[in-house]
Protein backbone atom coordinates (compact mmCIF):
# COMPACT_ATOMS: atom_id res chain seq x y z
CA UNK A 1 0.00 0.00 0.00
CA UNK A 2 1.16 3.48 -0.81
CA UNK A 3 1.32 6.24 1.70
CA UNK A 4 -0.80 9.31 1.36
CA UNK A 5 1.33 12.36 0.62
CA UNK A 6 1.23 15.17 3.12
CA UNK A 7 -1.01 18.08 2.10
CA UNK A 8 0.72 21.43 2.18
CA UNK A 9 -1.42 24.51 2.43
CA UNK A 10 -0.19 27.67 0.86
CA UNK A 11 -1.75 30.98 1.91
CA UNK A 12 -1.65 33.62 -0.77
CA UNK A 13 -1.96 37.27 0.03
CA UNK A 14 -4.19 39.01 -2.47
CA UNK A 15 -3.26 42.58 -3.15
CA UNK A 16 -6.53 44.39 -3.68
CA UNK A 17 -4.93 47.55 -4.95
CA UNK A 18 -7.53 48.78 -7.38
CA UNK A 19 -6.04 50.96 -10.05
CA UNK A 20 -9.50 51.52 -11.43
CA UNK A 21 -12.05 54.11 -10.47
CA UNK A 22 -15.71 53.19 -10.60
CA UNK A 23 -18.46 55.73 -11.11
CA UNK A 24 -22.14 54.81 -10.87
CA UNK A 25 -24.43 56.48 -13.41
CA UNK A 26 -28.20 56.78 -13.16
CA UNK A 27 -29.79 57.22 -16.59
CA UNK A 28 -32.96 55.93 -18.26
CA UNK A 29 -31.34 56.07 -21.72
CA UNK A 30 -30.31 52.88 -23.55
CA UNK A 31 -26.62 51.99 -23.39
CA UNK A 32 -25.81 52.94 -26.98
CA UNK A 33 -27.34 56.43 -26.62
CA UNK A 34 -25.54 57.04 -23.34
CA UNK A 35 -22.23 55.89 -24.84
CA UNK A 36 -22.67 58.35 -27.73
CA UNK A 37 -23.40 61.19 -25.30
CA UNK A 38 -20.33 60.29 -23.22
CA UNK A 39 -18.22 60.13 -26.40
CA UNK A 40 -19.27 63.66 -27.35
CA UNK A 41 -18.81 65.13 -23.87
CA UNK A 42 -15.51 63.43 -22.92
CA UNK A 43 -14.12 63.15 -26.47
CA UNK A 44 -13.83 59.36 -26.22
CA UNK A 45 -14.51 56.54 -28.66
CA UNK A 46 -16.53 54.11 -26.57
CA UNK A 47 -17.41 51.16 -28.80
CA UNK A 48 -19.45 48.05 -28.17
CA UNK A 49 -17.10 45.32 -26.92
CA UNK A 50 -17.43 41.86 -25.42
CA UNK A 51 -20.28 41.52 -22.97
CA UNK A 52 -19.88 40.47 -19.37
CA UNK A 53 -21.42 37.01 -19.14
CA UNK A 54 -22.33 35.53 -15.77
CA UNK A 55 -22.12 31.76 -15.96
CA UNK A 56 -23.19 29.32 -13.32
CA UNK A 57 -26.67 30.75 -13.10
CA UNK A 58 -29.68 29.57 -15.04
CA UNK A 59 -30.25 31.25 -17.39
CA UNK A 60 -26.90 32.87 -18.18
CA UNK A 61 -26.97 36.63 -17.83
CA UNK A 62 -25.10 39.06 -20.06
CA UNK A 63 -24.44 42.76 -19.53
CA UNK A 64 -23.37 45.15 -22.27
CA UNK A 65 -19.95 46.78 -22.22
CA UNK A 66 -18.58 49.70 -24.23
CA UNK A 67 -14.80 50.24 -24.17
CA UNK A 68 -12.30 52.87 -25.26
CA UNK A 69 -8.62 51.99 -25.15
CA UNK A 70 -7.29 54.21 -27.93
CA UNK A 71 -8.19 57.80 -27.02
CA UNK A 72 -5.65 58.16 -24.19
CA UNK A 73 -2.63 55.83 -24.06
CA UNK A 74 -2.43 54.04 -20.72
CA UNK A 75 -6.08 54.73 -19.87
CA UNK A 76 -9.04 52.44 -20.39
CA UNK A 77 -12.62 53.68 -20.18
CA UNK A 78 -15.56 51.27 -19.95
CA UNK A 79 -19.30 51.80 -19.72
CA UNK A 80 -20.93 48.68 -18.28
CA UNK A 81 -24.65 48.14 -17.96
CA UNK A 82 -25.76 47.19 -14.45
CA UNK A 83 -29.06 45.84 -15.81
CA UNK A 84 -30.03 43.10 -18.21
CA UNK A 85 -33.77 42.62 -18.37
CA UNK A 86 -34.83 42.07 -14.77
CA UNK A 87 -31.33 41.03 -13.65
CA UNK A 88 -28.76 43.26 -11.97
CA UNK A 89 -24.99 42.82 -12.20
CA UNK A 90 -24.27 44.34 -8.78
CA UNK A 91 -27.35 43.62 -6.68
CA UNK A 92 -26.18 45.90 -3.87
CA UNK A 93 -26.29 48.80 -6.34
CA UNK A 94 -29.69 48.07 -7.85
CA UNK A 95 -30.53 51.80 -8.22
CA UNK A 96 -27.53 52.42 -10.49
CA UNK A 97 -28.08 51.80 -14.20
CA UNK A 98 -24.47 51.94 -15.48
CA UNK A 99 -20.96 51.63 -14.14
CA UNK A 100 -18.29 53.83 -15.72
CA UNK A 101 -14.91 52.23 -15.10
CA UNK A 102 -11.71 54.21 -15.57
CA UNK A 103 -8.52 52.17 -15.44
CA UNK A 104 -6.01 54.85 -14.53
CA UNK A 105 -2.78 53.27 -13.27
CA UNK A 106 -0.78 56.51 -13.27
CA UNK A 107 -3.49 58.77 -11.77
CA UNK A 108 -3.17 61.08 -14.77
CA UNK A 109 -6.73 62.38 -14.86
CA UNK A 110 -8.99 64.37 -12.58
CA UNK A 111 -11.90 62.13 -11.55
CA UNK A 112 -13.81 65.11 -10.15
CA UNK A 113 -13.71 66.80 -13.54
CA UNK A 114 -14.91 63.63 -15.29
CA UNK A 115 -17.77 63.29 -12.77
CA UNK A 116 -18.78 66.90 -13.41
CA UNK A 117 -18.73 66.37 -17.18
CA UNK A 118 -20.84 63.22 -16.83
CA UNK A 119 -23.35 65.09 -14.64
CA UNK A 120 -23.67 67.78 -17.32
CA UNK A 121 -24.99 65.26 -19.88
CA UNK A 122 -28.74 65.76 -20.36
CA UNK A 123 -29.58 62.06 -20.12
CA UNK A 124 -27.68 61.53 -16.85
CA UNK A 125 -29.70 61.93 -13.65
CA UNK A 126 -26.87 61.30 -11.16
CA UNK A 127 -23.22 60.24 -10.90
CA UNK A 128 -21.77 58.54 -7.81
CA UNK A 129 -18.21 57.63 -6.91
CA UNK A 130 -18.08 53.94 -5.97
CA UNK A 131 -15.53 52.42 -3.61
CA UNK A 132 -14.74 48.82 -4.68
CA UNK A 133 -13.46 48.05 -1.17
CA UNK A 134 -16.90 48.78 0.32
CA UNK A 135 -19.00 46.94 -2.25
CA UNK A 136 -19.73 43.44 -1.03
CA UNK A 137 -21.03 41.68 -4.11
CA UNK A 138 -19.86 38.42 -5.66
CA UNK A 139 -20.10 39.88 -9.19
CA UNK A 140 -17.64 42.68 -8.44
CA UNK A 141 -14.89 40.40 -9.76
CA UNK A 142 -16.25 40.93 -13.29
CA UNK A 143 -15.47 44.65 -12.98
CA UNK A 144 -12.11 44.62 -11.21
CA UNK A 145 -10.06 42.18 -13.26
C-alpha positions as CSV (number, residue, x, y, z in Angstrom):
1,X,0.0,0.0,0.0
2,X,1.2,3.5,-0.8
3,X,1.3,6.2,1.7
4,X,-0.8,9.3,1.4
5,X,1.3,12.4,0.6
6,X,1.2,15.2,3.1
7,X,-1.0,18.1,2.1
8,X,0.7,21.4,2.2
9,X,-1.4,24.5,2.4
10,X,-0.2,27.7,0.9
11,X,-1.7,31.0,1.9
12,X,-1.7,33.6,-0.8
13,X,-2.0,37.3,0.0
14,X,-4.2,39.0,-2.5
15,X,-3.3,42.6,-3.2
16,X,-6.5,44.4,-3.7
17,X,-4.9,47.6,-4.9
18,X,-7.5,48.8,-7.4
19,X,-6.0,51.0,-10.1
20,X,-9.5,51.5,-11.4
21,X,-12.1,54.1,-10.5
22,X,-15.7,53.2,-10.6
23,X,-18.5,55.7,-11.1
24,X,-22.1,54.8,-10.9
25,X,-24.4,56.5,-13.4
26,X,-28.2,56.8,-13.2
27,X,-29.8,57.2,-16.6
28,X,-33.0,55.9,-18.3
29,X,-31.3,56.1,-21.7
30,X,-30.3,52.9,-23.6
31,X,-26.6,52.0,-23.4
32,X,-25.8,52.9,-27.0
33,X,-27.3,56.4,-26.6
34,X,-25.5,57.0,-23.3
35,X,-22.2,55.9,-24.8
36,X,-22.7,58.3,-27.7
37,X,-23.4,61.2,-25.3
38,X,-20.3,60.3,-23.2
39,X,-18.2,60.1,-26.4
40,X,-19.3,63.7,-27.4
41,X,-18.8,65.1,-23.9
42,X,-15.5,63.4,-22.9
43,X,-14.1,63.2,-26.5
44,X,-13.8,59.4,-26.2
45,X,-14.5,56.5,-28.7
46,X,-16.5,54.1,-26.6
47,X,-17.4,51.2,-28.8
48,X,-19.4,48.0,-28.2
49,X,-17.1,45.3,-26.9
50,X,-17.4,41.9,-25.4
51,X,-20.3,41.5,-23.0
52,X,-19.9,40.5,-19.4
53,X,-21.4,37.0,-19.1
54,X,-22.3,35.5,-15.8
55,X,-22.1,31.8,-16.0
56,X,-23.2,29.3,-13.3
57,X,-26.7,30.7,-13.1
58,X,-29.7,29.6,-15.0
59,X,-30.3,31.3,-17.4
60,X,-26.9,32.9,-18.2
61,X,-27.0,36.6,-17.8
62,X,-25.1,39.1,-20.1
63,X,-24.4,42.8,-19.5
64,X,-23.4,45.2,-22.3
65,X,-20.0,46.8,-22.2
66,X,-18.6,49.7,-24.2
67,X,-14.8,50.2,-24.2
68,X,-12.3,52.9,-25.3
69,X,-8.6,52.0,-25.2
70,X,-7.3,54.2,-27.9
71,X,-8.2,57.8,-27.0
72,X,-5.7,58.2,-24.2
73,X,-2.6,55.8,-24.1
74,X,-2.4,54.0,-20.7
75,X,-6.1,54.7,-19.9
76,X,-9.0,52.4,-20.4
77,X,-12.6,53.7,-20.2
78,X,-15.6,51.3,-20.0
79,X,-19.3,51.8,-19.7
80,X,-20.9,48.7,-18.3
81,X,-24.6,48.1,-18.0
82,X,-25.8,47.2,-14.5
83,X,-29.1,45.8,-15.8
84,X,-30.0,43.1,-18.2
85,X,-33.8,42.6,-18.4
86,X,-34.8,42.1,-14.8
87,X,-31.3,41.0,-13.6
88,X,-28.8,43.3,-12.0
89,X,-25.0,42.8,-12.2
90,X,-24.3,44.3,-8.8
91,X,-27.3,43.6,-6.7
92,X,-26.2,45.9,-3.9
93,X,-26.3,48.8,-6.3
94,X,-29.7,48.1,-7.9
95,X,-30.5,51.8,-8.2
96,X,-27.5,52.4,-10.5
97,X,-28.1,51.8,-14.2
98,X,-24.5,51.9,-15.5
99,X,-21.0,51.6,-14.1
100,X,-18.3,53.8,-15.7
101,X,-14.9,52.2,-15.1
102,X,-11.7,54.2,-15.6
103,X,-8.5,52.2,-15.4
104,X,-6.0,54.8,-14.5
105,X,-2.8,53.3,-13.3
106,X,-0.8,56.5,-13.3
107,X,-3.5,58.8,-11.8
108,X,-3.2,61.1,-14.8
109,X,-6.7,62.4,-14.9
110,X,-9.0,64.4,-12.6
111,X,-11.9,62.1,-11.6
112,X,-13.8,65.1,-10.1
113,X,-13.7,66.8,-13.5
114,X,-14.9,63.6,-15.3
115,X,-17.8,63.3,-12.8
116,X,-18.8,66.9,-13.4
117,X,-18.7,66.4,-17.2
118,X,-20.8,63.2,-16.8
119,X,-23.3,65.1,-14.6
120,X,-23.7,67.8,-17.3
121,X,-25.0,65.3,-19.9
122,X,-28.7,65.8,-20.4
123,X,-29.6,62.1,-20.1
124,X,-27.7,61.5,-16.8
125,X,-29.7,61.9,-13.7
126,X,-26.9,61.3,-11.2
127,X,-23.2,60.2,-10.9
128,X,-21.8,58.5,-7.8
129,X,-18.2,57.6,-6.9
130,X,-18.1,53.9,-6.0
131,X,-15.5,52.4,-3.6
132,X,-14.7,48.8,-4.7
133,X,-13.5,48.0,-1.2
134,X,-16.9,48.8,0.3
135,X,-19.0,46.9,-2.2
136,X,-19.7,43.4,-1.0
137,X,-21.0,41.7,-4.1
138,X,-19.9,38.4,-5.7
139,X,-20.1,39.9,-9.2
140,X,-17.6,42.7,-8.4
141,X,-14.9,40.4,-9.8
142,X,-16.2,40.9,-13.3
143,X,-15.5,44.6,-13.0
144,X,-12.1,44.6,-11.2
145,X,-10.1,42.2,-13.3
